Amino acid sequence: MSAPMEKTTLSITNGDSAAAIMRAAGIHEPVLPWRDILHDGPVPGELTPDELAAVRARFLAQPPVGNYEVILQGFRERDDRVRDFRRFRRVTIWLEHDLYDQLQLLQLLDRFAEADWGETELGLICIDRFPGIEPFYGLGQLNAEQMATLAGSEQPVTEEQLTLGQQGWRAFTSETPLPLQTFMHSDLSVLPFLKAALERHLEEFPDSRNGLSRHERQILELVDFGIVRPGRLFAAHQQLEAAPYLGDWGFWNLIEGLTNVENALLRTSSGSPFVRPPDVPADDTFREQQLELTPFGRSVLNSEANWIELNPPDRWKGGVHLHPDKSIWCWDSDRRSIVEKGS
């Protein structure tokens, strides 16, 4: 027997920052932050929510950042709340236009696509701008008064959006990126920010000429330009993105993967390993590091060498596991399409 309906709205948003602003804005009904960076790490398809929660928790529990059991419990509580959505009069999704949020939107629409809604209404607030804020990056820029003006502006989620969300989630979690590339040629106009976000996702596959993801290429270009300290590098990198979605934790991971490895593309001017939070506090030890290109890094940046030939990838992009024992999929920036390495 299902629980009786509550005369409240369940609001789902992209993380704790937006959730805190919503509560400060007087949105005191249940606010559920969707805490997952789906653009990073394994998101294999054909898993139940419980199975996927375990996979994601294992990836996110990288010491000393997180604890597997704590993260898994958080995912389970989140998923239980979504499974029990018919308790609420309305469910409203609050998101923005970048890749981080658009992947969360696909996951949520997939969860809701085949549900029996009963008397519950599903609404969506998804924006790429706000008056007086330029450039607009996301809901976390708003103050409580500004956030309050969005309350009640949600639009009903349509069957077409639900179907498209389900198709997009299945494509994103597929074993190869080809279904996603095919999906992007569909009419995605009912989810107007989705196509640009998914293309940005595909740009993170190794470039067919030099093996660099777009993030990696931009980092090398900025260091070559003379922006060499970590903090300034992160700020400058954000400005290169039309819709920034990468947080500092992921950014430090990228730099670490370019420096503290064999055949490194970057090195510190002191010759010491790159250190990053939370391995060290974000103090002068971290901030005063200076990065520079290695000779090999310059060759890769100039597409005279290929990064993944000497540094075979072992990482996930959605449902795609880039690994030497599997097909390596690359981004052809000239054709704006995915190709198989060597084809």
Secondary structure, 3 states (H helix, E strand, C coil): CCCCCEEEEEEEECCHHHHHHHHHCCCCCCEEECCCCCCCEECCCCCCHHHHHHHHHHHHCCCCCCCHHHHHHHHHHHHHHHHCHHHEEEEEEEEECCHHHHHHHHHHHHHHHCCCCCCCEEEEEEECCECCECCCCCHHHCCHHHHHCCCCCCEECCHHHHHHHHHHHHHHCCCCCHHHHHHCCCCCCCCCCHHHHHHHHHCCCCECCCCCCHHHHHHHHHHHHCCCCHHHHHHHHHHCCCCCCCCHHHHHHHHHHHHCCCCCCEEECCCCCCCCCCCCCCCHHHHCCCEEECHHHHHHHCCCCCHHHHCCCCEEEECEEECCCCCCEEEECCCCEEEECCC
